Amino acid sequence: MSLILGLVFRITHYKIESGEGTSMKAFAMLGIGKTGWIEKDRPACGPLDAIVRPIVLAPCTSDVHTVWEGAVGDRHNLILGHEGVGEVVEVGDYVKDFKPGDRVILSAITPDWNSLEAQAGFAMHSGGMLAGWKFSNIKDGVFAEFIHVNDADGNLALLPEGIEPEVGAMLSDMVPTGLHGSELAGVQFGDTVCVIGIGPVGLMGVRGAVLRGASHIYAVGTRPNCVAIAKEYGATDIISYKDGPLDKQILDKTKGKGVDRVIIAGGTVDTFAEAIRMLKPGGSIGNINYLGEGDFIKIPRADWGVGMGHKTITGGLMPGGRLRSEKLAALVVAGRIDPAKLITHRFEGFDQLEKALMLMKDKPKDLIKPVVKIT
């Protein structure tokens, strides 16, 4: 009997020391319009998965849409957050390329890479539309003491030497989503491009258009720090919505021709009408804006060429996964993009996540992107 009791004690002691089976603290959506700190069980690690402890986390405007606009429906006790860098603390038996102690980039989109959707080229929709976006959508997010990552070999990426963790956190969502805008719009060498909205995603949209060879880039925004960074990233002209309809300003600047491509990284469902009006026949719109409100997008019939103007709209969730993260990290290492310019507010301590999120909600004029250093 004493031997059995001693064994039970040792097993229990091991679980407490390792964290297995214990609860953890997390910041969550309690319901539409409500957030708060909660306790949840530490996630279990499957054979293909990893458990990660956060090092740096970053709140996102998407969290704001999710909580205060109910954009993806009501959620209760759903841990928020999908951006960060962490340290691997546990891996499943079948994980080959990562081990405890590795510092890793947490991609906001973590597809199931063996799905039919992934085989069709749309891994971000594995399991259904937007279902590759798991964190803070269909599973608990990263604002927790321990983070579960599915398909670790396919979704984690090592943080390269020389990239600070806070910069690595920008590779979770801001960089890949912004650059994806130029891909969706199909930016070509010499194209004229309008980027609507120059928050952190739109600023990366500007940089993406530059990298893909755009000639003139019209960046729409008014915040002085965003305007300054847009110019540093390569915007040639700044457009203010305060000066009148965007489409009229663009048509005036282009002598009535319009632009070849539009990247929508801000605005509302009504922004698409202006984008259609400023677009040349044969041009395309790439939307990377999370539309949190509104039931319909209105397309102006005549400006769309009465349905035959060859004006294309593509909206897409950014690609996730390890390869994407590694390639984007290589751009940072090579000096082709500098995500550090996006970070305007820095916090220290896990308990500062709430303050950082409220900053994203309230959007003071000097804000671009906040980060929270956890350890």
C-alpha angles and dihedrals in degrees: 000000000000090000091053092047090049091051092049090050092051093048092048091047090051092051092051093047094046094043092239113148094006129119126253138204120249142167112237150174106254094186138316107322094006133100134168149144117284141174119238136170114270108257120256120239117236123207093266097036142085137215114219132192112215122246099172127009132186130198119223138208085244088067088055092051090047096050107031100030099034087226096165095030134267117325128185123204091348111157109236132221137068105188128083155088122252148167121256111240101170138014133191123252093258098048108113109174106044134057139179111289096034115130108225143184113240109218115215089223116056109177129191097249096200092058125114090240090057090050089052090055098258104097091154087070096048108150093012141327110331090353092128084069096079106150110092091353112065098356138026115293134224102274090101140093089250127029128202116218118191120216092011097190090054100040110034125076128193114248104241122233109264096035113103115225093244090055090045088057089063087062090064096073118329097066099039094043094047094047090046089062091067090048093051091048090049096230111199134189110292096010122148110231136190117203111198111205123019104206114127094294094045091048089056087047088059091050091046091054090052092050091051092053107262116168105201120023119191109199118198115213145099110207108111096223092047091048091051093050092045089058091047090052091052111274110153098194135025121215123196121205086211089071095063140280111348095225092054092050092049093047090049092051093047095045091248096308099105126208132298096228139019125200112198111204099151144016131067140283087286092061092078092069091058091045092053092049094052094046124099119233106272091027127124140220123216113199119199095156117120102230102212098173140033132057103233141028112223119216116196105238100213095041089051087060091258086292096312105078097107089236107150129201120197122177119186146171110237119259114260132195141088100288092053092049092048093051093049091048088053089056089055093048090049092051094243092124130022110201091174087082089068095062114091104153128045128191132182125213135042091256090063093071092092092053091048092050092050087053089058089049096049096037104203114208094256094053126110104145135343126207131194121213108213102180 
